[in-house]
Amino acid sequence: MEAIIKLENAVIRQQQNTILKEVSLEIAEGEFVYLVGRVGSGKTSLLKTLYAELPLKYGNGEIAGYKLNKLKKSQVAYLRRKCGIVFQDFKLLTDRNVYANLEFVLKATGWKDRKAIRERINEVLEKVGLPDKRDKFPHQLSGGEQQRVVLARALLNAPPIILADEPTGNIDPETAYQLVELLKDICDSGKTVIIATHQYDLIHRFPGRVFRCENGTLHEDFSFALPPVIIPETEAETEILTEIEETETEMEIKVEVSIDAEVINEPEKTPEKDKKKDDDNDSDIVGFELI
């Protein structure tokens, strides 16, 4: 598939500091990608470069048809319409309800028809599972619900790319799984999704390509390309996994007992000295000696 994000020997810089160097990667349309690394390793700076909050001055970069190293200020807003951005700290307008938060974004990006705005807001809220929260204010929502509103906001202009910077950092583990599952569903619909995270259990549960920021460089990490860990969601699944483990343990015990039995029942080898004595007592040899 065609690459929708491409960097070649890019240098990611924050003010005068080089964060990552010699960054090269290609991400195709519809790929599900994780960006991992320690705090301060460059994950956020890389994402900011992709949506042009940080300029790309060295190397080449292209995202959704826009060349990052030749981007004009007048093009930044259009580039960002191609990127739905999900922040860890939500960045919702606290003095407005959910509907008004989403309406503000649409109007700011050129939407004028009230009916079209209403239909689009209802559509994205349905997509993220919050059709009944449109009149709630941010403080009336749980952390997971606020993050879903942020995701709805990112989907408003139907961008081909979703960039999520630590989207599960402020929500509980179960809600985090639900959010990433939603992002995976969005990816399956044809969008490219990049998630910066340090929660590796998400990667095992929802596999994807993994790039690691480490020691000032970026490289693809293949260590996660292993069979995913099965995490039971229900009591029934837990019982099934327990039965499988107990069966495997019983089989291991049977094998060990069988091996031990074979060792015990194996005939002992006759030492060379005893064998020689037996040979001396053989009747043929005795007969020969009588002659």
Secondary structure in CASP SS format (residue, H / E / C, confidence):
PFRMAT SS
TARGET T0000
AUTHOR 0000-0000-0000
METHOD secondary structure of the structure
MODEL  1
M C 1.00
E C 1.00
A E 1.00
I E 1.00
I E 1.00
K E 1.00
L E 1.00
E E 1.00
N E 1.00
A E 1.00
V E 1.00
I E 1.00
R E 1.00
Q E 1.00
Q C 1.00
Q C 1.00
N E 1.00
T E 1.00
I E 1.00
L E 1.00
K E 1.00
E E 1.00
V E 1.00
S E 1.00
L E 1.00
E E 1.00
I E 1.00
A E 1.00
E C 1.00
G C 1.00
E C 1.00
F E 1.00
V E 1.00
Y E 1.00
L E 1.00
V E 1.00
G C 1.00
R C 1.00
V C 1.00
G C 1.00
S C 1.00
G C 1.00
K H 1.00
T H 1.00
S H 1.00
L H 1.00
L H 1.00
K H 1.00
T H 1.00
L H 1.00
Y C 1.00
A C 1.00
E C 1.00
L C 1.00
P C 1.00
L C 1.00
K C 1.00
Y E 1.00
G E 1.00
N E 1.00
G E 1.00
E E 1.00
I E 1.00
A C 1.00
G C 1.00
Y E 1.00
K E 1.00
L H 1.00
N H 1.00
K H 1.00
L C 1.00
K C 1.00
K H 1.00
S H 1.00
Q H 1.00
V H 1.00
A H 1.00
Y H 1.00
L H 1.00
R H 1.00
R H 1.00
K C 1.00
C E 1.00
G E 1.00
I E 1.00
V E 1.00
F C 1.00
Q C 1.00
D C 1.00
F C 1.00
K C 1.00
L C 1.00
L C 1.00
T C 1.00
D C 1.00
R C 1.00
N C 1.00
V H 1.00
Y H 1.00
A H 1.00
N H 1.00
L H 1.00
E H 1.00
F H 1.00
V H 1.00
L H 1.00
K H 1.00
A H 1.00
T C 1.00
G C 1.00
W C 1.00
K C 1.00
D C 1.00
R H 1.00
K H 1.00
A H 1.00
I H 1.00
R H 1.00
E H 1.00
R H 1.00
I H 1.00
N H 1.00
E H 1.00
V H 1.00
L H 1.00
E H 1.00
K H 1.00
V C 1.00
G C 1.00
L C 1.00
P C 1.00
D C 1.00
K C 1.00
R C 1.00
D C 1.00
K C 1.00
F C 1.00
P H 1.00
H H 1.00
Q H 1.00
L C 1.00
S C 1.00
G H 1.00
G H 1.00
E H 1.00
Q H 1.00
Q H 1.00
R H 1.00
V H 1.00
V H 1.00
L H 1.00
A H 1.00
R H 1.00
A H 1.00
L H 1.00
L C 1.00
N C 1.00
A C 1.00
P C 1.00
P C 1.00
I E 1.00
I E 1.00
L E 1.00
A E 1.00
D E 1.00
E C 1.00
P C 1.00
T C 1.00
G C 1.00
N C 1.00
I C 1.00
D C 1.00
P H 1.00
E H 1.00
T H 1.00
A H 1.00
Y H 1.00
Q H 1.00
L H 1.00
V H 1.00
E H 1.00
L H 1.00
L H 1.00
K H 1.00
D H 1.00
I H 1.00
C H 1.00
D H 1.00
S C 1.00
G C 1.00
K C 1.00
T E 1.00
V E 1.00
I E 1.00
I E 1.00
A E 1.00
T C 1.00
H C 1.00
Q C 1.00
Y H 1.00
D H 1.00
L H 1.00
I H 1.00
H H 1.00
R H 1.00
F C 1.00
P C 1.00
G C 1.00
R E 1.00
V E 1.00
F E 1.00
R E 1.00
C E 1.00
E E 1.00
N C 1.00
G C 1.00
T E 1.00
L E 1.00
H E 1.00
E E 1.00
D C 1.00
F C 1.00
S C 1.00
F C 1.00
A C 1.00
L C 1.00
P C 1.00
P C 1.00
V C 1.00
I C 1.00
I C 1.00
P C 1.00
E C 1.00
T C 1.00
E H 1.00
A H 1.00
E H 1.00
T H 1.00
E H 1.00
I H 1.00
L H 1.00
T H 1.00
E H 1.00
I H 1.00
E H 1.00
E H 1.00
T H 1.00
E H 1.00
T H 1.00
E H 1.00
M H 1.00
E H 1.00
I H 1.00
K H 1.00
V H 1.00
E H 1.00
V H 1.00
S H 1.00
I H 1.00
D H 1.00
A H 1.00
E H 1.00
V H 1.00
I H 1.00
N H 1.00
E C 1.00
P C 1.00
E C 1.00
K C 1.00
T C 1.00
P C 1.00
E H 1.00
K H 1.00
D H 1.00
K H 1.00
K H 1.00
K H 1.00
D H 1.00
D H 1.00
D H 1.00
N C 1.00
D C 1.00
S H 1.00
D H 1.00
I H 1.00
V H 1.00
G H 1.00
F H 1.00
E H 1.00
L H 1.00
I C 1.00
END
